[in-house]
Amino acid sequence: MRPDDTSDWLAAAQGALRAAPLGPRAEHRGRVEEIGDGVAIISGLRDVRLDEVLRFQGGQVGFARVLDADRIGCVLLDAATDVEAGDAVFGTGAVVQVPVGEVLLGRIVDPLGRPLDSKGDIVAETQLPIERPAPAIIERDLVTEPMQTGIVAMDTLFALGRGQRELIVGDHSTGKTTLAIDALVAQRDSDVICIYVAVGQKTSSVRRAIDALQAKGDFARCIVLVAGAASAPGLQWIAPYAGMTMAEYFRDKGQHALIVIDDLSKHAATHREIALLTRQSPGREAYPGDVFYIHARLLERAAKLSPDRGGGSLTALPIAETDSGNLSAYIPTNLISITDGQIVLDAALFQQGQKPAIDVGLSVSRVGGKTQAPGLRDAAGTLRLDYAQFLELEVFTRFGGMPDGRVRQQLTRGARIREALRQPQHMPFRLVDEVALMLAVQSGLLDPLPLTAVTAFCAGLPAALDSDAGGVLRALAETGKLDPKAREDLTGVLARLAASLADGKADAREAAAVP
């Protein structure tokens, strides 16, 4: 080094020293003892709080999940490839927070609010903790306002209310995600904000759900939060809580939100993995003892707020997977006891082509008719009882014997009910469509039609109502009720549609009979 270079370097170093702030500085610092499978065991950091964010020397972050006397179990929220034993770890004093607000609408993000689409960075004015207390009882209101899902079988048999928690449960590949996505798509004509949370799902499955929301729904009022199967276990663990926080922002502003968590079985498996890696004691089915609590405190945050709190609502549709229809397994049992009802999907019905494959006998909504639109309640009448009786009669008549006229009528009506409850995916019905369809079924207008004509009736119903029942549409949109005059007008439109289908079938049969 030349003398001139030395003097220049010395002058720069002296200037840097004079500019450096001098004084005592406290630093919370620990050390990585073990690292593996997304979990780090850390020593030191005696003042760390539960769920506090910890920052590693390489820039990775995690949160403190287990606090023991001599060690901390930290779950990483980033890839652990560059974290090694002996690395320094620093406490931040803050818990895990996520951005909230309208800036997230129409975006695909990870559980920390980082963008996964190509629409640029997300700059939110507010960030909230992912763990927040559920509203107190005094802050809640009765669940009485309907949440229309556009799914005929749900809206007529197991009505959902704003602020309710309804579990969707069934075996693998029985249409659970499709049912939930259809409920989100149906909100395209409502004032409900939609949040879809994917936990441990395959990339292809998440892509299909996003495509459906973009093509059929109002994606500009949706938030998609993705913690896929390849994501760090920590991201999968915090995903449902982060989604709830994003949804609560709208609820607390007096708006209405609907969140789908797909699914909590995989979330429970991630919790079990993290618990075992942090050396927590396993219990039933190797799950730790707090697995009930993690889901209870999550789903309790869905609620209908009182007018004093703004009157907003947050409705939850968590999804759980069963093995061979075993509803008595640990996680499904827990979730059934936490939620306000369950929609059970049956693999046998799905394989027979009855979609959505809802098991009417095992499904229930504990709020039910109290939230059903009055017009739909009047039109559906005894639909659930009639359908249940039909299913029992159908089993008995399979063994032979000629039923009497009354039983034949029940079998005919029940077959039409079952056909009317079939619905193509991503094609939700409006309230008026559901009211008209139930009125046609219950009044016997579909009884003379063959089953194939019932399918055609359901497909042509919306167009017929738009062209011939404008007054009924307006009345139902304004009041949700069906007065005698509107009922008479609607019955006339339905009768003409059914007659046109019956005439078409008769003409086809006559043409086939001509040699």
FIRO-895503 format. One line per field, with one value per residue (C-alpha): residue in three letters; chain; x, z, y. Coordinates in Angstrom, 2 decimals, always signed. Example, Ala and Ser with C-alpha at 12.3 -4.5 7.8 and 13.67 -1.06 7.14 Angstrom:
BEGIN
rest: c(ala:ser)
kette: c(A:A)
u: c(+12.30:+13.67)
w: c(+7.80:+7.14)
v: c(-4.50:-1.06)
//
This chain:
BEGIN
rest: c(met:arg:pro:asp:asp:thr:ser:asp:trp:leu:ala:ala:ala:gln:gly:ala:leu:arg:ala:ala:pro:leu:gly:pro:arg:ala:glu:his:arg:gly:arg:val:glu:glu:ile:gly:asp:gly:val:ala:ile:ile:ser:gly:leu:arg:asp:val:arg:leu:asp:glu:val:leu:arg:phe:gln:gly:gly:gln:val:gly:phe:ala:arg:val:leu:asp:ala:asp:arg:ile:gly:cys:val:leu:leu:asp:ala:ala:thr:asp:val:glu:ala:gly:asp:ala:val:phe:gly:thr:gly:ala:val:val:gln:val:pro:val:gly:glu:val:leu:leu:gly:arg:ile:val:asp:pro:leu:gly:arg:pro:leu:asp:ser:lys:gly:asp:ile:val:ala:glu:thr:gln:leu:pro:ile:glu:arg:pro:ala:pro:ala:ile:ile:glu:arg:asp:leu:val:thr:glu:pro:met:gln:thr:gly:ile:val:ala:met:asp:thr:leu:phe:ala:leu:gly:arg:gly:gln:arg:glu:leu:ile:val:gly:asp:his:ser:thr:gly:lys:thr:thr:leu:ala:ile:asp:ala:leu:val:ala:gln:arg:asp:ser:asp:val:ile:cys:ile:tyr:val:ala:val:gly:gln:lys:thr:ser:ser:val:arg:arg:ala:ile:asp:ala:leu:gln:ala:lys:gly:asp:phe:ala:arg:cys:ile:val:leu:val:ala:gly:ala:ala:ser:ala:pro:gly:leu:gln:trp:ile:ala:pro:tyr:ala:gly:met:thr:met:ala:glu:tyr:phe:arg:asp:lys:gly:gln:his:ala:leu:ile:val:ile:asp:asp:leu:ser:lys:his:ala:ala:thr:his:arg:glu:ile:ala:leu:leu:thr:arg:gln:ser:pro:gly:arg:glu:ala:tyr:pro:gly:asp:val:phe:tyr:ile:his:ala:arg:leu:leu:glu:arg:ala:ala:lys:leu:ser:pro:asp:arg:gly:gly:gly:ser:leu:thr:ala:leu:pro:ile:ala:glu:thr:asp:ser:gly:asn:leu:ser:ala:tyr:ile:pro:thr:asn:leu:ile:ser:ile:thr:asp:gly:gln:ile:val:leu:asp:ala:ala:leu:phe:gln:gln:gly:gln:lys:pro:ala:ile:asp:val:gly:leu:ser:val:ser:arg:val:gly:gly:lys:thr:gln:ala:pro:gly:leu:arg:asp:ala:ala:gly:thr:leu:arg:leu:asp:tyr:ala:gln:phe:leu:glu:leu:glu:val:phe:thr:arg:phe:gly:gly:met:pro:asp:gly:arg:val:arg:gln:gln:leu:thr:arg:gly:ala:arg:ile:arg:glu:ala:leu:arg:gln:pro:gln:his:met:pro:phe:arg:leu:val:asp:glu:val:ala:leu:met:leu:ala:val:gln:ser:gly:leu:leu:asp:pro:leu:pro:leu:thr:ala:val:thr:ala:phe:cys:ala:gly:leu:pro:ala:ala:leu:asp:ser:asp:ala:gly:gly:val:leu:arg:ala:leu:ala:glu:thr:gly:lys:leu:asp:pro:lys:ala:arg:glu:asp:leu:thr:gly:val:leu:ala:arg:leu:ala:ala:ser:leu:ala:asp:gly:lys:ala:asp:ala:arg:glu:ala:ala:ala:val:pro)
kette: c(A:A:A:A:A:A:A:A:A:A:A:A:A:A:A:A:A:A:A:A:A:A:A:A:A:A:A:A:A:A:A:A:A:A:A:A:A:A:A:A:A:A:A:A:A:A:A:A:A:A:A:A:A:A:A:A:A:A:A:A:A:A:A:A:A:A:A:A:A:A:A:A:A:A:A:A:A:A:A:A:A:A:A:A:A:A:A:A:A:A:A:A:A:A:A:A:A:A:A:A:A:A:A:A:A:A:A:A:A:A:A:A:A:A:A:A:A:A:A:A:A:A:A:A:A:A:A:A:A:A:A:A:A:A:A:A:A:A:A:A:A:A:A:A:A:A:A:A:A:A:A:A:A:A:A:A:A:A:A:A:A:A:A:A:A:A:A:A:A:A:A:A:A:A:A:A:A:A:A:A:A:A:A:A:A:A:A:A:A:A:A:A:A:A:A:A:A:A:A:A:A:A:A:A:A:A:A:A:A:A:A:A:A:A:A:A:A:A:A:A:A:A:A:A:A:A:A:A:A:A:A:A:A:A:A:A:A:A:A:A:A:A:A:A:A:A:A:A:A:A:A:A:A:A:A:A:A:A:A:A:A:A:A:A:A:A:A:A:A:A:A:A:A:A:A:A:A:A:A:A:A:A:A:A:A:A:A:A:A:A:A:A:A:A:A:A:A:A:A:A:A:A:A:A:A:A:A:A:A:A:A:A:A:A:A:A:A:A:A:A:A:A:A:A:A:A:A:A:A:A:A:A:A:A:A:A:A:A:A:A:A:A:A:A:A:A:A:A:A:A:A:A:A:A:A:A:A:A:A:A:A:A:A:A:A:A:A:A:A:A:A:A:A:A:A:A:A:A:A:A:A:A:A:A:A:A:A:A:A:A:A:A:A:A:A:A:A:A:A:A:A:A:A:A:A:A:A:A:A:A:A:A:A:A:A:A:A:A:A:A:A:A:A:A:A:A:A:A:A:A:A:A:A:A:A:A:A:A:A:A:A:A:A:A:A:A:A:A:A:A:A:A:A:A:A:A:A:A:A:A:A:A:A:A:A:A:A:A:A:A:A:A:A:A:A:A:A:A:A:A:A:A:A:A:A:A:A:A:A:A:A:A:A:A:A:A:A:A:A:A:A:A:A:A:A:A:A:A:A:A:A:A:A:A:A)
u: c(+0.00:+1.40:+1.67:-1.00:-3.42:-2.69:-3.40:-6.65:-7.79:-6.88:-8.77:-11.87:-11.68:-11.36:-14.36:-16.43:-15.47:-16.43:-19.84:-20.58:-23.02:-21.38:-23.27:-24.59:-26.79:-28.77:-29.05:-31.08:-28.88:-29.01:-27.38:-28.69:-28.07:-29.89:-31.59:-33.66:-37.03:-37.89:-37.43:-34.46:-33.55:-32.06:-30.21:-30.07:-32.70:-34.14:-36.56:-38.25:-42.09:-44.26:-44.79:-42.15:-40.44:-36.78:-34.30:-31.31:-27.97:-28.60:-31.83:-34.28:-37.12:-39.07:-41.27:-40.83:-43.25:-41.91:-40.36:-38.47:-36.12:-32.96:-34.05:-36.44:-38.20:-38.32:-40.36:-38.82:-40.90:-38.24:-36.13:-33.65:-30.98:-28.57:-29.14:-26.48:-25.76:-23.84:-25.49:-26.58:-30.29:-31.79:-35.07:-37.20:-39.72:-42.61:-45.06:-45.98:-48.05:-49.61:-50.74:-54.49:-56.80:-58.29:-54.81:-54.94:-58.12:-57.52:-54.11:-52.43:-50.16:-48.30:-49.13:-46.83:-48.59:-45.78:-47.07:-47.07:-48.51:-46.92:-48.85:-46.08:-45.35:-48.07:-47.84:-50.45:-51.15:-51.98:-50.51:-52.22:-51.07:-52.13:-53.22:-56.11:-58.78:-62.21:-65.11:-66.67:-70.21:-71.55:-70.03:-71.86:-75.31:-77.70:-76.97:-80.13:-78.99:-78.70:-75.40:-76.49:-74.03:-75.79:-75.72:-79.30:-78.68:-77.05:-79.39:-82.54:-81.56:-78.73:-79.02:-75.94:-76.01:-73.61:-71.35:-71.75:-69.00:-69.94:-67.52:-67.15:-65.92:-65.46:-62.98:-60.26:-61.56:-65.25:-65.70:-64.99:-62.92:-65.31:-68.24:-66.37:-65.18:-68.76:-69.82:-67.14:-68.13:-71.75:-70.70:-69.96:-73.37:-73.29:-71.43:-69.32:-65.50:-64.02:-60.82:-59.49:-56.69:-54.82:-52.90:-50.62:-52.42:-50.82:-49.93:-52.28:-55.22:-54.54:-54.23:-57.64:-59.24:-57.70:-58.76:-62.34:-62.43:-60.97:-63.22:-66.53:-66.33:-65.47:-61.73:-61.37:-63.09:-61.12:-57.91:-56.08:-53.57:-51.34:-49.12:-48.66:-47.29:-43.78:-43.92:-42.09:-44.03:-44.12:-45.92:-48.46:-49.01:-49.69:-51.73:-55.25:-54.53:-53.18:-56.27:-58.54:-56.75:-57.15:-60.86:-61.41:-60.30:-63.43:-65.69:-64.57:-65.36:-69.00:-68.61:-69.21:-66.54:-66.49:-63.32:-62.57:-59.73:-58.58:-57.87:-57.53:-56.59:-53.32:-52.93:-53.32:-50.71:-48.31:-48.96:-48.22:-44.98:-43.84:-44.81:-42.87:-39.81:-39.88:-40.20:-43.74:-45.44:-47.68:-51.17:-54.08:-53.08:-49.69:-51.26:-50.24:-52.85:-53.42:-54.55:-58.18:-57.28:-55.43:-58.56:-61.02:-59.33:-59.11:-62.76:-64.13:-63.00:-65.79:-68.81:-71.66:-70.95:-73.56:-74.76:-72.60:-69.55:-70.64:-72.77:-70.15:-69.84:-67.20:-68.43:-66.08:-66.14:-63.30:-62.58:-61.47:-60.60:-61.70:-60.31:-62.90:-65.71:-64.54:-66.14:-65.11:-61.40:-59.68:-59.49:-62.97:-64.54:-62.82:-63.90:-67.50:-67.71:-66.25:-68.39:-72.11:-72.80:-71.20:-71.73:-70.71:-69.73:-70.13:-67.69:-70.34:-72.69:-69.80:-68.93:-72.60:-72.53:-74.65:-72.77:-72.51:-72.32:-73.96:-75.05:-78.44:-78.57:-75.24:-75.18:-76.71:-76.79:-77.33:-78.61:-80.62:-84.03:-83.46:-81.17:-83.03:-84.60:-88.38:-89.30:-87.03:-88.30:-91.90:-91.11:-89.00:-91.59:-91.11:-88.38:-85.89:-88.43:-89.76:-86.25:-85.28:-88.44:-87.70:-84.20:-85.56:-88.35:-85.93:-83.83:-86.83:-88.29:-85.01:-85.82:-88.83:-92.55:-94.94:-95.50:-98.95:-99.92:-98.98:-95.51:-95.01:-95.89:-93.32:-90.69:-91.47:-91.31:-88.12:-86.34:-87.19:-85.91:-82.63:-82.28:-83.05:-80.31:-77.67:-75.69:-72.75:-69.68:-69.04:-72.63:-74.32:-78.04:-79.56:-82.07:-84.96:-83.73:-83.68:-87.13:-88.59:-86.98:-88.26:-91.73:-91.74:-90.62:-93.01:-96.02:-95.58:-94.92:-91.86:-93.54:-94.76:-91.33:-88.66:-85.46:-83.53:-86.16:-85.71:-82.05:-83.10:-85.67:-82.94:-80.67:-83.34:-84.86:-82.72:-83.34:-87.08:-87.29:-85.32:-87.67:-91.06:-90.79:-89.19:-91.64:-90.97:-87.23:-87.55:-89.83:-87.52:-84.46:-86.10:-87.86:-86.71:-90.39:-92.89:-96.37:-99.43:-99.50:-95.80:-96.23:-99.07:-97.10:-94.05:-96.10:-97.44:-93.94:-92.83:-95.87:-95.19:-91.55:-92.47:-95.17:-92.74:-90.31:-93.10:-94.30:-90.78:-90.37:-93.74:-92.85:-89.53:-91.29:-93.84:-91.10:-89.22:-92.37:-92.96:-91.55)
w: c(+0.00:-1.00:+1.60:-0.16:-0.05:+3.66:+4.53:+2.53:+4.25:+7.68:+7.06:+5.95:+8.97:+11.36:+9.75:+10.12:+13.79:+14.49:+12.81:+14.64:+17.56:+20.85:+23.85:+25.40:+23.25:+24.38:+21.98:+22.44:+20.93:+20.95:+19.13:+16.93:+18.63:+16.15:+12.79:+10.66:+8.93:+9.30:+13.09:+14.95:+18.59:+20.05:+23.28:+24.96:+24.33:+27.84:+27.36:+24.20:+24.20:+22.76:+19.00:+18.92:+15.56:+15.60:+12.95:+11.95:+10.93:+7.29:+7.20:+7.63:+10.10:+12.33:+15.40:+18.89:+19.27:+22.38:+25.39:+27.79:+30.60:+28.59:+24.95:+22.42:+19.67:+16.68:+13.56:+10.44:+7.99:+5.27:+3.74:+6.23:+3.66:+4.78:+8.54:+10.38:+13.96:+15.69:+13.76:+15.73:+16.34:+17.39:+19.07:+17.48:+20.25:+17.76:+17.08:+13.58:+11.73:+8.26:+6.08:+5.90:+3.90:+0.46:-1.07:-0.78:-2.83:-6.14:-5.02:-4.43:-1.39:+1.01:+4.75:+5.46:+2.88:+0.34:-3.28:-5.27:-8.42:-10.84:-9.77:-7.81:-4.14:-1.51:+0.53:+3.29:+5.71:+8.53:+9.84:+12.47:+14.50:+13.20:+16.72:+17.88:+20.53:+19.33:+19.88:+23.32:+23.70:+24.48:+21.22:+19.07:+17.52:+16.47:+13.17:+11.18:+7.83:+5.02:+3.30:-0.15:-1.53:-4.86:-4.16:-4.20:-1.82:+0.78:+0.56:+0.69:+3.10:+5.23:+5.10:+6.02:+7.90:+7.94:+10.93:+10.96:+10.92:+8.73:+8.31:+4.91:+5.51:+3.36:+1.86:-0.61:-4.03:-3.16:-4.21:-0.95:-2.53:-5.45:-3.06:-1.18:-4.37:-5.69:-2.49:-3.16:-6.82:-5.79:-3.95:-7.25:-7.04:-3.27:-0.92:+0.60:+0.54:-0.22:+1.22:+0.10:+2.21:+0.74:+3.36:+2.13:-1.21:-4.49:-6.88:-9.53:-7.09:-6.08:-9.72:-10.53:-7.63:-8.70:-12.32:-11.21:-9.08:-11.90:-14.60:-12.75:-9.66:-8.88:-8.29:-7.59:-4.24:-3.41:-1.53:-2.18:+0.47:-0.50:+1.69:-0.63:+0.05:-0.83:+1.56:+4.88:+7.71:+9.56:+6.67:+6.52:+10.28:+10.33:+7.08:+8.61:+11.29:+8.74:+6.58:+9.56:+10.37:+6.77:+6.88:+10.30:+8.91:+6.73:+9.45:+11.93:+9.37:+9.27:+6.04:+5.42:+4.63:+3.78:+4.40:+3.13:+4.83:+2.68:+4.72:+8.49:+8.34:+6.67:+9.13:+12.02:+10.44:+10.17:+13.82:+14.78:+12.76:+14.41:+17.86:+17.51:+16.13:+19.11:+21.44:+22.69:+24.07:+21.57:+22.51:+20.62:+17.04:+17.84:+17.96:+20.86:+23.46:+22.21:+18.69:+19.68:+21.05:+17.93:+15.83:+18.47:+18.91:+15.13:+14.30:+17.28:+15.46:+12.89:+14.21:+13.52:+15.38:+17.21:+15.82:+18.41:+16.83:+13.30:+12.46:+10.25:+9.89:+9.18:+7.93:+7.92:+5.73:+7.04:+5.18:+6.73:+5.13:+6.40:+5.75:+4.43:+5.76:+9.37:+11.00:+14.45:+13.77:+16.07:+13.89:+12.23:+15.65:+17.08:+14.21:+14.27:+17.95:+17.27:+14.28:+13.89:+11.62:+8.92:+5.26:+4.82:+1.32:+0.52:-1.76:-2.96:-4.05:-5.81:-7.75:-8.75:-10.28:-7.64:-7.40:-5.02:-3.15:+0.07:+2.54:+3.67:+6.69:+8.23:+7.23:+9.49:+10.02:+13.65:+12.58:+9.60:+8.87:+11.06:+8.37:+5.30:+3.02:+3.74:+0.11:-0.15:+3.15:+1.96:-1.43:-0.03:+2.62:+3.64:+1.08:+3.51:+5.08:+1.67:+0.40:+3.51:+3.21:-0.47:+0.28:+2.79:+0.49:-2.39:-0.34:+0.58:-2.93:-4.39:-3.03:-5.30:-4.80:-6.45:-4.27:-4.05:-5.72:-2.79:-2.52:-6.30:-6.08:-3.31:-5.36:-8.42:-6.44:-4.65:-7.89:-9.19:-5.98:-6.32:-9.93:-9.02:-6.38:-8.98:-10.03:-12.40:-10.75:-10.78:-11.86:-8.75:-8.74:-7.77:-4.95:-7.40:-9.35:-6.16:-5.09:-8.51:-8.67:-5.22:-6.08:-9.25:-7.38:-4.43:-6.58:-8.69:-11.98:-12.60:-11.77:-15.34:-16.83:-17.37:-15.38:-18.41:-18.87:-15.22:-16.01:-19.02:-16.85:-14.35:-17.16:-18.85:-15.67:-15.26:-18.84:-18.53:-15.31:-16.77:-19.76:-18.15:-14.40:-14.05:-11.36:-9.24:-9.57:-8.28:-5.40:-4.23:-4.52:-2.40:+0.29:-0.02:+0.31:-2.08:-1.80:-3.20:-6.40:-7.09:-6.29:-8.80:-11.53:-10.86:-10.98:-14.39:-15.78:-14.39:-15.80:-19.28:-19.12:-17.92:-20.60:-23.35:-22.20:-21.94:-25.47:-26.79:-25.26:-26.60:-30.11:-29.89:-28.83:-31.67:-34.22:-32.99:-33.28:-37.00:-39.22)
v: c(+0.00:+3.40:+6.20:+8.25:+5.28:+4.80:+8.41:+8.37:+5.20:+6.60:+9.83:+7.88:+5.59:+8.55:+10.22:+7.03:+6.76:+10.37:+9.83:+6.58:+7.02:+6.17:+4.82:+1.63:-0.63:-3.67:-6.58:-9.78:-12.44:-16.24:-19.12:-21.94:-25.28:-27.54:-27.00:-29.34:-29.74:-26.08:-26.00:-24.51:-25.16:-21.99:-21.23:-17.84:-15.14:-15.44:-12.50:-13.80:-13.96:-16.68:-16.17:-13.42:-12.97:-14.03:-12.95:-15.08:-13.63:-14.58:-12.58:-15.49:-15.10:-17.45:-17.31:-18.72:-21.62:-23.41:-21.66:-23.93:-23.00:-23.61:-23.65:-22.11:-24.00:-21.65:-22.39:-20.87:-18.86:-18.98:-21.71:-23.16:-24.04:-21.27:-21.62:-23.60:-24.56:-21.79:-18.96:-15.91:-15.27:-11.94:-11.09:-8.39:-7.74:-8.05:-10.86:-12.11:-9.51:-9.36:-6.45:-5.84:-3.62:-3.08:-3.19:-6.99:-7.36:-9.10:-10.33:-13.71:-13.59:-15.84:-15.99:-13.01:-10.87:-11.10:-11.09:-14.32:-12.75:-10.31:-7.22:-5.51:-4.97:-4.67:-1.47:-1.60:+1.23:-1.20:-4.42:-6.59:-9.60:-13.00:-14.03:-11.85:-12.47:-13.58:-11.16:-11.43:-12.76:-9.28:-8.01:-10.58:-10.57:-13.32:-15.06:-14.32:-12.93:-15.52:-16.25:-17.40:-19.96:-20.50:-24.25:-25.53:-28.44:-26.16:-23.18:-25.30:-28.09:-26.66:-22.89:-20.87:-17.58:-14.66:-15.19:-18.98:-21.64:-24.59:-27.48:-29.18:-32.72:-35.81:-38.24:-37.33:-36.21:-35.92:-32.27:-30.44:-27.67:-27.34:-26.85:-24.13:-22.39:-22.39:-20.59:-17.96:-17.64:-17.04:-13.85:-12.11:-10.40:-9.71:-7.39:-10.18:-10.10:-13.56:-15.02:-18.40:-19.93:-22.92:-24.92:-27.71:-28.03:-29.09:-26.30:-27.71:-27.70:-24.10:-23.10:-24.60:-22.75:-19.44:-19.97:-20.63:-17.47:-15.38:-16.81:-17.17:-14.95:-11.34:-11.70:-7.99:-8.63:-11.80:-12.49:-15.75:-16.76:-19.68:-21.85:-24.80:-28.24:-27.05:-24.08:-24.03:-25.72:-22.42:-20.70:-23.53:-23.24:-19.49:-19.43:-19.87:-17.25:-14.79:-15.30:-14.71:-11.44:-10.24:-11.11:-9.51:-6.16:-6.05:-7.49:-4.84:-2.11:-3.25:-5.24:-8.94:-11.54:-15.25:-17.27:-20.78:-22.68:-25.59:-27.62:-27.96:-31.65:-30.70:-27.83:-30.28:-32.58:-29.63:-28.78:-32.38:-32.29:-29.07:-30.30:-33.55:-31.75:-29.38:-32.41:-31.80:-34.88:-36.71:-37.85:-39.39:-40.25:-38.62:-35.14:-32.90:-32.06:-28.50:-29.45:-28.80:-25.37:-24.20:-24.74:-23.58:-20.21:-19.87:-20.57:-18.62:-15.50:-15.99:-14.10:-11.71:-8.47:-6.43:-3.08:-1.30:-2.95:-2.06:-5.10:-6.76:-10.51:-13.13:-16.50:-19.48:-22.59:-24.77:-28.01:-31.30:-34.63:-38.03:-41.49:-43.97:-41.79:-42.04:-39.00:-40.23:-39.64:-37.19:-34.07:-34.34:-34.96:-31.90:-29.67:-30.91:-29.97:-26.51:-25.52:-24.76:-27.72:-29.82:-30.61:-34.25:-35.37:-39.06:-40.89:-43.37:-40.55:-38.82:-41.96:-42.34:-38.88:-37.14:-33.84:-32.12:-35.43:-34.18:-36.85:-35.56:-37.87:-36.83:-33.16:-30.52:-26.78:-25.81:-22.39:-23.63:-22.19:-19.13:-17.74:-18.99:-16.40:-16.35:-16.94:-19.95:-21.35:-21.12:-22.67:-25.53:-26.46:-30.10:-30.76:-32.26:-34.59:-35.68:-36.39:-38.37:-40.50:-41.10:-42.35:-44.86:-46.02:-46.43:-48.85:-50.99:-51.13:-52.39:-55.84:-56.21:-55.98:-53.57:-50.48:-48.94:-45.69:-43.45:-44.96:-44.72:-41.04:-40.54:-42.35:-40.24:-36.99:-38.02:-38.87:-35.38:-33.81:-35.68:-34.61:-30.99:-31.05:-31.98:-28.94:-28.36:-26.92:-23.17:-22.44:-21.01:-20.29:-16.97:-16.83:-16.49:-19.53:-21.62:-20.40:-21.18:-24.62:-25.60:-24.31:-26.42:-29.54:-29.17:-28.29:-31.44:-29.64:-31.84:-35.17:-35.86:-35.10:-37.75:-37.22:-35.97:-33.25:-32.20:-31.50:-29.42:-27.62:-26.60:-25.42:-23.31:-21.90:-18.71:-17.54:-18.20:-16.19:-13.28:-13.03:-13.74:-13.02:-9.61:-8.49:-11.56:-11.00:-7.45:-8.44:-11.20:-8.96:-6.26:-8.29:-11.90:-12.89:-14.42:-12.89:-14.74:-12.67:-13.25:-16.94:-17.21:-15.42:-17.59:-20.78:-19.76:-19.25:-22.61:-24.40:-23.03:-24.08:-27.58:-27.89:-26.92:-29.61:-32.18:-31.34:-31.63:-35.09:-36.19:-35.00:-36.87:-40.09:-39.79:-39.18:-42.22:-44.36:-43.51:-46.31)
//
